[in-house]
Amino acid sequence: VTRGPMNKGEICHKTQESLLSSASGYNNYRGILNWCVVMLVLNNARLFLENLLRYGVLVDPIQVISLFLHDPYSWPAACLLIVSNVFILVALYTERQLSKGSFSEPVGFLVHCINMAIMLTFPAAVVLLVPSMTPVGGAFVLGIYTILFLKLYSYKDVNMWCRELSTVKAKKLARSLSCDRKVCYPGNLTIRDMYYFVFAPTLCYELNFPRSPKIRTSFLLRRLFEMLFFIQLLVGLTQQWMIPIIQSSMKPLEDMDLSRMTERLLRLAVPNHLLWLIFFYWFFHSSMNFTAELLRFGDRQFYKDWWNSETVTYFWQNWNIPVHKWCLRHFYKPLLRRGFSKMVSQSAVFFLSAFFHEYLVSVPLRMFRLWAFTGMMAQLPLAWFVGRFLRGNYGNAAVWISLIIGQPFAVLMYVHDYYVLHFRQEAD
């Protein structure tokens, strides 16, 4: 049989579905996806050119310094970072006393609780009460303290587990925790070990972390270049694209003009989401790999394929692996072991996440509106709805829509409330 014109009397029809029909089983949409990408690039290029023609060049790197410093002779954020070493050393001292038996378990637990409670309240009080602390500087410091809080909680838990190793089952756990016994408890209670964990790109403590054989200079330099390039890109796009849209959104928000508010929300969605994606790559890939390479930290799984999420739950389990591992190890599973149901434990994890989201936003802005808290708690019914009624590509589309629309909505709400609280009152 040769390819060419049909032979006389040959059947030319058969039962078959249209190619784009779901029943056809066709799944090679590469050409259509490429078309979507090209159209997206062209449309964003048009928007960016329109922005330049309307506002001119707004990028000013020097202006970024004012986001961290009101007074060049007052550096409250830097002072708070130095003070954080006190909490680290208190946690180490407490564990050493517990290992020697100088502290009983209840006393050690109480000292840890007081230490970590002050870790959350002291920097928050400084941010709220010191006038020279800027919102950006405050958010940066509180982010660092939150990371230290989670790390020291893990440090406390793992060392407590090591002290409890008395049964055969516990000894098996000891071998898994001590990684072939390179370091055994209490030999890990050193300043060197503590500060390695503090700077390591993980929130979960282990006596022996997996280590890479050597530092790859070329890999390190590539990640450094990416960090410098993308941070400049983030600053430039924020100044040139985000801020003009936010400023033009204040009047519709004040007038409660629903149609104009919706238009501004959709205009803000594109640059906000682009900045979020750039930030994700900058932080979770470039910065964390740079730190891991510098410390020869072997576990580089900082994220999974969250972009393929077909459920909201899958997204939250895979976009931030360090936080997910901490929640699973130190919060979710302990709740299950205490007899709580999976639904209650999952809700508690979202509640904890909602608290820290609100803590990192409301305290630096010096206002409490609960938009971040509400947004995180709203993930619970959204996760139930998407998991129950949407599947496959529809579920993935729902996850993307929640990311693209939800974040700029929260941004607009906080910016509007901050503007009303600080600038309109000053004008009045």
Salt bridges, closest charged atoms under 4 A:
GLU50 OE1 - ARG46 NH1 3.17
GLU95 OE2 - HIS112 NE2 2.70
GLU95 OE1 - ARG163 NH1 2.66
GLU105 OE2 - ARG163 NE 2.68
ASP157 OD1 - LYS156 NZ 2.76
ASP157 OD2 - HIS330 ND1 2.99
GLU226 OE2 - ARG223 NH2 2.78
GLU254 OE1 - ARG424 NH1 3.70
ASP255 OD2 - LYS251 NZ 2.52
GLU263 OE1 - ARG264 NH1 2.29
GLU263 OE2 - ARG267 NE 3.92
GLU293 OE1 - ARG216 NH2 2.98
GLU293 OE1 - ARG300 NH2 2.96
ASP299 OD2 - LYS325 NZ 2.90
ASP417 OD2 - ARG369 NE 3.54
ASP417 OD1 - HIS416 ND1 3.22
